[in-house]
Structure formats: structure tokens, C-alpha cells
Amino acid sequence: MATVTAMSDGLDVEAMIQRFRDRAHAVKTRPLPPVAGSERTKFIQQAQFDYQDFAMLSDAAASLEDGILVLRIDLRPAEDRDGS
């Protein structure tokens, strides 16, 4: 595993979160390529996973704490959230 030093100095967390929003939107709106059968099913399933992952990260509250990027994602149902 590689170690990156001083990454937090130039990291724009809000821009990173926006890139995840953009990726989620791109996955949601990209056209289906001309594939059929099991390949089509695999493509659709992967697109669903990609969208889910990018959408979750785009909803994260991000902070840098002692040089550690912390992403908080509230996975509770909307009615169970306390507004934080």
C-alpha cells in the first residue's frame, strides 16, 4: 500500500464531492450500448452499482481531520434523520 504525504494541502474536498455528483449523473444518463443477453444484464447491473456508489459519495459530508479525509454518509431513512 502506497503512502501519500501532504495530499491535504491541495485537496479541494468540495470539488471532489462535485465530481462524484457529476459521475453519478453521467452514469444515470449514459445510453445503453448495443449489447444483448447476459452482457446487457452485466452492463445494467454495473451501471446500477456505479450510480449507487457515486451517489452515496456525492451526498457525503466531508472534512479533513488531522490530515485524514473523513466522509460521513447518513444511510438512515429520511424520516429517521435528526437533521445533522
Secondary structure, 3 states (H helix, E strand, C coil): CCCCCCHHHCCCHHHHHHHHHHHHHHHHHCCCCCCCHHHHHHHHHHHHHHHHHHHHHHCCEEEEECCEEEEECCCCCHHHCCCC
